Amino acid sequence: MRESMRTNTPISALFMDIDHFKWINDQHGHDSGDQVLSLVAKTLKEQLQRPMDIVSRWGGEEFVVVMMDADVEAAAAAAERIREAVAELDMTHEASACA
């Protein structure tokens, strides 16, 4: 962050969570939930294109991606890549119909 302030470059952050994650844990157990978390984290990392971009688990089923020197357009493009990649994982289940 100091580097961004020094060079007057933007920082973008993407916050996301896994829908219906509690249901996954409740219905399939915490081992399955842990597998989902690992798979999503791996997918997020794969979608980041620069070594300085960071993905981290923020909470139970929440993640944050921090992108240094990334403006709104770059962050939006990364968010869409991530959304598409996670959607391709096809982790649908009965709770998916609840929204």
Salt bridges, closest charged atoms under 4 A:
GLU3 OE2 - ARG6 NH2 2.63
ASP26 OD2 - LYS22 NZ 2.62
GLU46 OE2 - LYS42 NZ 3.16
ASP53 OD1 - ARG50 NH2 2.66
GLU80 OE2 - ARG83 NH2 2.63
